[in-house]
């Protein structure tokens, strides 16, 4: 009985340690998701500023800009989970691209997602590790943009779609967004209020287009980063509920075993007392 009580007590200690780990992971995920959401607001403001500038300059160049002759190849920039303990985060994303994988260049972000993809027989042409902290995402977006530019310049692709997860109203939603050709915003041209430019209009539009493209990648990457951490928070909440149930069950078992041990000890003492009295009477 004593050994059984020790086993139950050890199990309770182990569950409490696991609860501490789950709480720590939940806290880190919450902080990362919050910071990423704040950065999304900043990137959205930056993107809107670029869009406004492009909208003023682009109408001045539309007549002189030839229609680009793009190849038909497609690339998919897919954001999956970097780490584990995020539920079916990567699986949901990979399920949405199964029909396109054979005919597309796959650019995959996320170490955990890459392992899951390869277990399905999906081998990306290029893969990368998502930064562990969201402030590193703008530089990471430079890396992605460089890779996409190489594929476009080589003539292998003419279209790029991003596939990523957004977290809306407490649920994961997989989205697909066109990245290239860049859908630059256009406003009606007003020659009387043409902006003051130090560069030729076509060159300025190209530079602003690159900045806009980069901002779109940053925005998508931040959404994916925040969504992964929010999915991890949801998974940890489920784990926490399971831990609380197991802890409650084992604590009830501990009380029962302890009571059984006390009862057995009392019975043993009472039996010993009765035997002593019988011996004294003899």
Secondary structure as the mmCIF struct_conf table of DSSP 4:
data_model
#
loop_
_struct_conf.conf_type_id
_struct_conf.id
_struct_conf.beg_label_comp_id
_struct_conf.beg_label_asym_id
_struct_conf.beg_label_seq_id
_struct_conf.end_label_comp_id
_struct_conf.end_label_asym_id
_struct_conf.end_label_seq_id
HELX_RH_AL_P HELX_RH_AL_P1 UNK A 2 UNK A 58
TURN_TY1_P TURN_TY1_P1 UNK A 59 UNK A 64
BEND BEND1 UNK A 65 UNK A 65
HELX_LH_PP_P HELX_LH_PP_P1 UNK A 66 UNK A 68
STRN STRN1 UNK A 74 UNK A 79
BEND BEND2 UNK A 82 UNK A 84
BEND BEND3 UNK A 86 UNK A 86
TURN_TY1_P TURN_TY1_P2 UNK A 87 UNK A 88
HELX_RH_AL_P HELX_RH_AL_P2 UNK A 89 UNK A 96
TURN_TY1_P TURN_TY1_P3 UNK A 97 UNK A 100
HELX_RH_3T_P HELX_RH_3T_P1 UNK A 101 UNK A 103
STRN STRN2 UNK A 104 UNK A 109
HELX_RH_AL_P HELX_RH_AL_P3 UNK A 111 UNK A 119
TURN_TY1_P TURN_TY1_P4 UNK A 120 UNK A 121
BEND BEND4 UNK A 125 UNK A 125
STRN STRN3 UNK A 126 UNK A 128
HELX_LH_PP_P HELX_LH_PP_P2 UNK A 129 UNK A 131
BEND BEND5 UNK A 132 UNK A 133
HELX_RH_3T_P HELX_RH_3T_P2 UNK A 134 UNK A 136
HELX_RH_AL_P HELX_RH_AL_P4 UNK A 137 UNK A 153
TURN_TY1_P TURN_TY1_P5 UNK A 154 UNK A 155
BEND BEND6 UNK A 156 UNK A 156
BEND BEND7 UNK A 158 UNK A 158
STRN STRN4 UNK A 159 UNK A 168
TURN_TY1_P TURN_TY1_P6 UNK A 169 UNK A 170
STRN STRN5 UNK A 171 UNK A 180
BEND BEND8 UNK A 181 UNK A 181
HELX_RH_3T_P HELX_RH_3T_P3 UNK A 191 UNK A 193
HELX_LH_PP_P HELX_LH_PP_P3 UNK A 194 UNK A 196
BEND BEND9 UNK A 198 UNK A 199
HELX_RH_AL_P HELX_RH_AL_P5 UNK A 201 UNK A 281
#
